[in-house]
Each structure stands twice: as structure tokens, then as C-alpha cells.
């Protein structure tokens, strides 16, 4: 089952501009989030930024899931 999911994701990465952009943005947000969370000291503004990044990342994950559901 897992392999089919990976194959579908790869197919969509090649064929769906919308899915590819969502996945790339999700990955970039994950990278930014990891970078911020690895800081030794977080300011209150950093804490807010982390929450915003998490919400954006979740929105892109939901978008990818919606697209995946159309192809399952």
C-alpha cells in the first residue's frame, strides 16, 4: 500500500503543477520551521512566526491530500 502511495506522489510531482508547487512550498516551510525551532533562544515574535509557519505548512499538506484523494 505504501509503495502505491509513493508512486502516486511521484506521478503527481511529474504531472500536476499544483501538486508540485504545494509539495515544494510545504518542504520549504518545513525547512524554515526546523531552522527556527533549532534556535537556542526564541523571541515572542519568533514564537508567533513558528505558529504561522505551522499553519501554512498544514494548509499545504491539506491541499496535497485533497489532490491525492482525487487520484485514489
C-alpha distances in whole Angstrom, upper triangle without the diagonal:
4,5,5,7,9,10,11,13,14,15,17,19,20,21,22,25,24,20,22,25,23,21,24,26,23,23,27,27,25,28,31,30,29,33,34,33,34,38,40,42,41,43,43,42,39,38,38,36,33,33,33,31,28,29,28,25,24,25,23,20,20,21,18,16,18,18,14,15,17,14,12
4,5,5,6,9,10,11,12,14,15,17,19,20,20,23,22,19,19,22,21,18,21,23,20,20,24,24,22,24,27,26,26,29,31,30,31,34,37,38,37,40,40,39,36,35,35,33,30,30,30,28,25,26,26,22,21,23,21,17,19,20,16,15,18,17,13,15,17,15,13
4,5,5,6,9,10,10,12,14,15,17,18,19,22,22,18,19,22,21,18,21,23,21,20,24,25,23,25,28,28,27,30,32,31,32,36,38,40,39,42,42,41,38,37,37,35,32,32,32,29,27,28,27,24,23,25,22,19,21,21,17,16,19,18,14,16,18,15,13
4,5,5,6,9,10,10,12,14,15,16,17,20,20,17,18,21,20,18,21,23,21,21,25,26,24,26,29,29,29,32,34,33,34,37,40,42,41,43,43,41,39,38,38,36,33,33,32,30,28,28,27,24,23,24,21,18,19,19,16,15,17,15,12,13,15,11,10
4,5,5,6,9,10,11,12,14,15,15,18,18,14,15,18,17,14,18,20,18,18,22,22,21,23,26,25,25,28,30,29,31,34,37,39,37,39,39,38,35,34,34,32,29,29,29,26,24,24,23,20,19,20,18,15,16,16,12,11,14,12,9,11,13,10,9
4,5,5,6,9,10,10,12,14,15,17,17,14,14,17,16,13,16,18,17,16,20,21,19,21,24,24,24,27,29,28,29,32,35,37,36,38,38,37,34,33,33,31,29,29,28,25,24,24,23,20,20,20,18,15,17,17,13,13,16,14,11,14,15,13,12
4,5,5,6,9,10,11,12,14,16,17,14,14,18,17,15,17,20,19,18,22,23,22,24,27,27,27,29,32,31,32,36,39,40,39,41,41,40,37,37,36,34,32,32,31,28,27,27,25,22,22,23,20,17,19,18,14,14,17,14,11,14,15,11,11
4,5,5,6,9,10,10,11,14,14,11,12,16,15,13,16,19,17,18,21,22,22,24,26,26,27,29,31,31,33,36,39,40,39,41,40,39,36,35,35,33,30,30,29,26,25,25,23,21,20,20,17,15,16,15,12,12,13,11,8,10,11,8,8
4,5,5,6,9,10,10,12,12,9,9,13,12,10,12,15,14,14,17,19,18,20,23,23,23,26,28,28,29,32,35,37,35,37,37,35,32,32,32,29,27,27,26,23,22,22,20,17,17,17,14,13,14,13,9,10,12,10,8,11,12,10,11
4,5,5,6,9,10,12,13,10,9,13,13,11,13,16,15,15,18,20,19,20,24,24,24,26,29,29,30,33,36,38,37,39,39,37,34,34,34,31,29,29,28,25,24,25,23,20,20,20,17,16,17,16,12,14,16,13,11,15,15,12,13
4,5,5,6,8,11,13,10,10,14,14,13,15,18,18,18,20,22,22,23,26,27,27,30,32,32,33,36,40,41,39,41,41,39,37,36,36,33,31,31,30,27,26,26,24,22,22,21,18,17,18,16,13,14,15,12,10,14,13,10,12
4,5,5,5,8,9,6,7,11,11,10,12,15,15,16,18,20,20,22,24,25,26,28,30,30,32,34,38,39,37,39,39,36,34,34,33,30,29,29,27,24,24,23,21,19,19,18,15,14,15,13,10,12,12,9,8,12,11,9,12
4,6,6,7,9,6,5,9,10,8,10,13,13,13,15,18,18,19,22,23,23,25,27,28,29,32,36,37,35,37,37,34,32,32,31,28,27,27,26,23,23,23,20,18,19,18,14,14,16,14,11,13,14,11,11,15,14,13,15
4,6,8,11,9,8,11,13,12,13,16,17,16,18,21,21,22,25,26,27,28,31,32,33,35,39,40,38,40,40,38,35,36,35,32,31,31,29,26,26,26,23,21,22,21,18,18,19,17,14,16,17,14,13,17,16,14,16
4,7,9,8,8,11,13,13,14,17,18,18,20,22,23,24,27,28,29,31,32,33,35,37,41,42,40,41,41,39,37,37,36,33,32,32,30,27,27,27,24,22,23,21,18,18,19,16,13,16,16,12,12,15,14,12,15
4,5,5,6,9,10,11,12,14,15,16,18,20,21,23,24,26,27,29,30,31,33,35,39,40,38,39,38,36,34,34,33,30,29,29,26,24,24,23,20,19,20,18,15,15,16,12,11,13,13,9,11,14,12,11,14
4,6,5,6,9,10,10,12,14,15,16,18,20,21,22,24,26,27,28,30,32,34,37,38,36,37,36,34,32,32,31,28,27,27,25,22,23,22,19,18,19,17,14,15,16,13,11,15,14,11,13,16,15,15,18
4,6,5,6,9,10,11,12,14,15,16,18,20,21,22,24,26,27,28,30,32,36,36,34,35,34,31,30,30,28,25,25,24,22,20,20,19,16,15,16,14,11,12,13,9,9,12,11,9,11,14,13,14,17
4,6,5,6,9,10,10,12,14,15,16,18,20,21,22,24,26,27,28,31,34,35,33,34,33,31,29,29,28,25,24,24,21,19,19,18,15,14,14,13,9,10,11,8,6,9,10,7,9,12,12,12,14
4,5,5,6,9,10,11,12,14,15,17,18,20,21,23,24,26,27,29,33,34,32,33,33,31,28,29,28,25,24,24,22,19,19,19,16,14,16,15,11,12,14,11,9,12,13,11,12,15,15,15,17
4,5,5,6,8,10,10,12,14,15,16,18,20,21,22,24,26,28,31,32,30,31,30,28,26,26,25,22,21,22,19,16,17,17,14,13,14,13,9,11,13,10,9,13,14,12,14,17,17,17,20
4,6,5,6,9,10,10,12,14,15,16,18,20,21,22,24,26,30,30,28,29,28,26,24,24,23,20,19,19,17,14,14,14,11,9,11,9,6,8,9,7,6,10,11,10,12,15,15,16,18
4,5,5,6,9,10,10,12,14,15,16,18,20,21,23,25,28,29,27,29,29,26,24,24,23,20,19,19,18,15,15,15,12,10,11,11,7,8,11,9,7,10,12,11,12,15,16,16,18
4,5,5,6,9,10,11,12,14,15,17,18,20,21,23,27,28,26,28,28,25,23,24,23,20,18,19,18,14,15,16,13,11,13,13,9,11,14,12,11,14,16,14,15,19,19,19,21
4,5,5,6,9,10,10,12,14,15,16,18,20,22,25,26,24,25,25,22,20,21,19,16,15,16,14,11,12,13,9,8,11,10,7,10,12,11,11,14,16,15,16,19,20,21,23
4,5,5,6,9,10,10,12,14,15,16,18,20,24,25,22,24,24,22,19,19,18,15,14,15,13,10,10,11,8,5,8,9,6,7,10,10,9,12,14,14,15,18,19,20,21
4,5,5,6,9,10,11,12,14,15,17,19,23,24,22,24,24,22,19,20,20,17,15,16,15,11,12,13,11,8,11,12,9,10,13,13,12,14,17,17,17,20,22,21,23
4,5,5,6,9,10,11,12,14,16,17,21,22,20,22,22,20,17,18,18,14,13,15,14,10,12,13,11,9,12,13,11,12,16,15,14,17,20,19,20,23,24,24,26
4,5,5,6,9,10,10,12,14,16,19,20,18,19,19,17,14,15,14,11,10,12,10,6,8,10,8,6,10,11,9,11,14,14,14,17,19,19,20,23,24,25,26
4,5,5,6,9,10,10,12,15,18,19,17,19,20,18,15,15,16,13,10,12,12,8,8,11,10,7,10,12,11,11,14,15,15,16,19,20,20,22,25,25,25
4,5,5,6,9,10,11,13,17,18,17,19,20,18,15,16,17,13,12,14,14,10,11,14,13,10,14,16,14,14,18,18,18,20,22,23,23,26,27,27,28
4,5,5,6,9,10,11,15,16,14,16,17,15,12,13,14,10,9,12,11,8,10,13,11,10,14,15,14,15,19,19,19,21,24,24,25,27,29,30,31
4,5,5,6,9,10,14,14,12,14,15,14,10,11,12,9,6,9,10,6,7,11,11,9,12,14,14,14,17,19,19,20,23,24,24,27,29,29,30
4,5,5,6,9,12,14,13,16,17,16,12,13,14,12,9,12,13,10,10,14,14,12,14,17,16,16,20,21,20,22,25,26,25,28,30,31,31
4,6,5,7,11,12,11,14,16,15,11,13,15,12,10,14,14,11,13,16,16,14,17,20,19,19,22,23,23,25,28,28,28,31,33,33,34
4,5,6,9,9,8,11,12,11,7,9,11,9,7,11,12,10,11,15,15,14,17,19,19,20,22,24,24,26,28,29,29,32,34,35,35
4,5,8,9,8,11,13,13,9,9,12,10,8,11,13,11,11,15,16,14,16,19,20,19,22,24,24,25,28,29,29,31,34,34,35
4,6,9,9,13,15,15,11,12,15,14,11,15,16,14,15,18,19,17,20,23,22,22,25,27,26,28,31,32,31,34,36,36,37
4,6,7,10,13,13,10,11,14,13,11,15,17,15,16,20,20,19,22,24,24,25,27,29,29,30,33,34,34,36,39,39,40
4,7,10,13,14,11,12,16,15,14,17,19,18,19,22,23,22,25,27,28,28,30,32,32,33,36,37,37,39,42,43,43
4,7,10,11,9,10,14,14,13,16,18,18,18,21,23,22,24,27,28,28,30,32,33,34,36,38,38,40,43,43,44
4,7,8,5,6,10,10,10,12,14,14,16,18,20,20,22,24,25,25,28,29,30,32,34,35,36,38,40,41,41
4,5,5,6,9,10,11,13,14,15,17,19,20,21,23,25,26,27,29,30,32,33,35,36,37,39,41,43,43
4,5,5,6,9,10,11,13,14,16,17,19,20,21,23,25,26,27,29,31,32,33,35,36,38,40,42,42
4,5,5,6,9,10,11,12,14,16,17,18,20,21,23,24,26,27,29,30,32,33,35,36,38,40,41
4,5,5,6,9,10,10,12,14,15,16,18,20,21,22,24,26,27,28,30,32,33,34,36,38,38
4,5,5,6,9,10,11,13,14,15,17,19,20,21,23,25,26,27,29,31,32,33,35,37,37
4,5,5,6,9,10,11,12,14,16,17,19,20,21,23,25,26,27,29,30,32,34,36,36
4,5,5,6,9,10,11,12,14,15,17,18,20,21,23,24,26,27,29,30,32,34,35
4,5,5,6,9,10,10,12,14,15,16,18,20,21,22,24,26,27,28,31,32,33
4,5,5,6,9,10,11,12,15,15,17,19,20,21,23,25,26,27,29,31,31
4,5,5,6,9,10,11,13,14,15,17,19,20,21,23,24,26,28,30,30
4,5,5,6,9,10,11,12,14,15,17,18,20,21,22,24,26,28,29
4,5,5,6,9,10,10,12,14,15,16,18,20,21,22,25,26,27
4,5,5,6,9,10,11,12,14,15,16,19,20,21,23,25,26
4,5,5,6,9,10,11,13,14,15,17,19,20,22,24,25
4,5,5,6,9,10,11,12,14,16,17,18,20,22,23
4,5,5,6,9,10,10,12,14,15,16,19,20,21
4,5,5,6,9,10,11,13,14,15,17,19,20
4,5,5,6,9,10,11,12,14,16,17,19
4,5,5,6,9,10,10,12,15,16,16
4,5,5,6,9,10,10,13,15,15
4,5,5,6,9,10,11,13,15
4,5,5,6,9,10,11,12
4,5,5,6,9,10,10
4,5,5,7,9,10
4,5,5,7,9
4,5,5,6
4,5,5
4,6
4
